Every structure is written in C-alpha cells, then in structure tokens.
Amino acid sequence: MRALVITAPHRAEIQEVPDPEPAAGEVVVDVRRAGICGTDIEFFTGEMAYLHAGHAAYPMRIGHEWTGTVSDVGAGIDRAWIGRRVTGDTMLGCGACRRCEHGRQHVCENRLELGIRGGKAGALAEKVATPVASLHRLPDGVDDAMAAMVEPGGNAFRAVQGASLRPGDRCLVLGPGTIGLLSAMFARAAGADVHLLARDDRALEFARSLGFDHIWTQERMPQLPWDAVIEASNAPQLPAKALELVEPGGRVVYIGLAGTPSLIDTRDLALKDVTAVGVLSASPGLAGTIDAYAAGVVDPRPLIAATVALEELPAILAGERPAGAGPGPKFHVSL
C-alpha cells in the first residue's frame, strides 16, 4: 500500500509499504480521508518534542485525524465490525495501569499515540491498524469530511467543557487556528458571547466568514471582562496574557503548545482565584463531538482549505499551498 513516510527533518515521501496485519484485539481500516495538523508539521521540521525525548524517531508514519471503513479484524474481534464506518482515538493506553483502569488512558505513561508516539504507524496511508477499543462508530449524519475533523473537534469540545461556560458568559479565544476556531464554534453553541484574538487581518476576515462578529487584533482588542479565556495559540507569551485578561474567579483553559516554555505567575493565579485547566487530548471528547456534528450543532467543514491526493502532502508539509485552496487552516487527503 501507499503511505506517507517522514524519513528525516524536511524530508517526506510516498512509499510502498506492507499492508498492516491486525494483531489480536485490532482491526484494519481502509482509510477514506485523513487530515494533517500542526503536530505533523513539527515532525516534518524536526521540532516536535517527542523526537528529542525519545518517544518518536525517523522514519515515521504520521496521521491521527482520520476516518475509514473496517476491512479486516484480528483474533477475538467480532467480524460484524467489517464494513462499519469509523474514526478512532489517537491515544492508545496500555490498558493495565492505574490511569487506564480509571479511564484516563490518554495520559497513560506507556501509551502509544497513533502516528505520533511509540512507532505506531499513522493513518496517512491507504490502511491503518488500530485497537478495536479505540474505535468510534459514525452515524450517517457525519460525512467523511466531518469524520476526519472529529479528533481536532474533540480537543475543542474538551476546551469548552473546561471553560464551564454558561449562556451569556463572555469567552475570549486566543489563536484562531483549527483548535481555536472549533473551540469558538463549540462555545457559541453553548450560548457564550464569543470573541477571538486574531494574528492579523487575514485571520480576522476568515473568522468573520464563519459568523463571528467579535474578532480583534491585539492592538484593537477592547477592555472587557472575560469570564473565560481559551488559550489555543502556539505563542509563548499568550498563556500569561490569558491569565492577565481573565476575570477574577474565571477560568483559563490551556490547550495550545508553544515551541519554547511559557511562563505564568502563579501569584496572579491564586490572588485572582482563577481556575486553570490543561487539555492534552481529544479522547474524552470524541463521542460528544460526533454527537454535536451529527446534530448540526457544529459544522467543521468550512475550516478545510483543500482536499488533496496523498502525493501532494510532502509539498504541503513544506509550506506550499495548493492552487485553489480556500482560506481555512486544515488540509485533508482523500484516499
């Protein structure tokens, strides 16, 4: 089968690799659509922290935002799975530790991460093998484009959960990338008054096209009380800014990751009686995201700039934008 392989920093190619064989407890999925995200680009550039911590190594097969149809099952798996449309969790816990037993497999010390950590091959390929326990079935109301947006949507879903928004609360989202925009969509669906901080006028205009009226650059942002701030950027200075901006007694959600350490003053955290929430993964939010997409509460498809062939991905990872691409932040591959 064909698969995208990153062989070294700034080097990616399409290779012919063996079809995956499902181990006991696993299924093989014929991938129909998959997306790339900032983490994938960091693997391409060599900046991703897992490379330096020993959790990942080249050559590697990326891809953790995906959907497809089950085509084969391993030992002990009901063959009724074959033919079902699914997406799956990225975080694959060991299943035996205390964290896994308590339903926190996404923070398991010994976890694999599909297409990210521990050498578990990802879904930017014609087929992917994954544990059946990681699968989520897809209703008819969630098409392939939406299904390949479930993983980023799950992160945003959890960020908004962490913000504990009530109808009428004023929520500020820092960083209008995929996660930030999806967070804004889920916050709007929760009845919040949503504002976004954009990097520039281009990002501002795209956010406005999604129906958001309160989008600001840092120079133009009004001084308003923010009941919750969701920090979804990769800017190392913005976590401290989020804590500065939030109302006393409010909540700050940290879901963005910068390439260098971000510093906050915990005296501000304590003296303002602020609740800070960190969000690592989509895992506990996947089912809720599927339900929201199926019900039409949130539609992630406007964020997709283009859907391309697998062979076009190396150039996109290198920063090229294909002709005719829309203004959205997300690229999908159709297989």
Buried (B, 14 or more C-beta within 10 A) or exposed (E): BBBBBBEEBEBBEBBEBEEBEBEEBBBBBBBBBBBBBBBBBBBBBBEBEBBEEEBBEEBBBBBBBBBBBBBBBBEEBEEEBBEBBBBBBBBBBEBEBEBBEEEBBBBBEEBBBBBBBBEBBBBBBBBBBBBBEBBBEBEEEBBBBBBBBBBBBBBBBBBBBBBBBEEEBBBBBBBBBBBBBBBBBBBBBBEBBBBBBBBEEEBBEBBBEBEBEBBBEEEEBEEBEBBBBBBBBBBBEBBBBBBBBBBEEBBBBBBBBBEEEBEBEEEBBEEBEBBBBEBEBBBBBBBBBBBBBBEEBBBBBBBBBBBBEBEBBBEBBEEEEBEEBBEBBBBBBBB
